Amino acid sequence: MVLINPIICVGNVPTLIGLTTAGILCGLCLATVFQLAHVVKGTEFKTIGADKVE
């Protein structure tokens, strides 16, 4: 049903172009986030003392 409605509304070629564009954009966003996450040298996780937790 996900592919049938756009194909009926706009046709085969625009649907394929739209899905390809969406896939490329999502892939670029994910690739950028993961590459930046792995480039960071070190991360710092701040902890609080057990006496401060309520």
N, C-alpha and C positions, 0 to 999 in steps of 0.2 A: 504494500500500500504506500510505502514511503516513496518509491520510484514511480508508481503509476500516476499519482496525482500531478506531479510536475510535468511528466511526459505528456499527459492529456492537456494541461494548461498551456505550456510553452513549446512543446515539441522535444524531439530526441536530442538534437545538437545543443540547444541552449541548456538542457538539463545536464548533459555530459560536461559541458563547459563549466557550469556552475558547480557541479560536484568535484570536478578536477581542481577548480580554483579554491574551493573550500578545503579540500584535502591538502593542497600545497600550503595554504596559509596556516592551517592547524599544524602541519608538520614543521614549518619554519618556526612557529611560536614554541612548540615543544622542544625542538632542537636547540633553540637559543637558550631557553630556560635550563635545560640539562647541561649544556656546555658551560654556561656561566656558573652553575652549581658545582661543577667538577673542577673549575679553574681556581676556585677559592682555596687559598693555602691552608687555612685553618678556621675552624669555627669555635665560637665561645658560647657555652651554655651556662648562663648564670643560674646558680642554685641558691635557694634560701635555706636558712637553718631550720632544723626540726622544731625549734622552740617558737618560731614565728608563724607556723602553720596553725590555723585555728579550726 
